[in-house]
């Protein structure tokens, strides 16, 4: 995981947005809900970009999806920073944020897979992503710190989805039988489960 190391830099960049949100009376929970709506929109855009089984999608939708993903990632950072600024961070807010993040992960990956009619690899990809997140919070549940480590964290996934969305808008061609979206799903399927295994091994060793 690489991008989570940049979180302190991102927090500084978020300062004016946090201040503006606070003045407007926006709550962290509202930000979390809006972030999920954007993720759902991205999933729909990715489906339209690929066109499903008919394969009649418009690549312009991949551009729309990429922009929505980047906005989702930005708001995902903003809700936590805003909660800390307002002093309203709570277990209930944390629960809401994590539940919406998992549904956001699901809807984006399902949209990607459905758009190119690649449901089997989409299934393996989404289970890898969910297991990665599960191991991060389950470690906390058994008394350890929440785990963000491993090869591919959520920030990295969002960045990759956004980049591949932009790439697919410019170059929608296939390579060795798969589009860039297809290869992204393969990467999530393989690296996602590998990251989950990394987190499990690290937590198990700490408990042992």
PyMOL commands that set and color helices and strands:
alter all, ss='L'
color gray80, all
select helices_A, chain A and resi 3-24+28-50+52-54+60-86+91-115+119-141+154-170+180-207
alter helices_A, ss='H'
color red, helices_A
deselect
rebuild
show_as cartoon
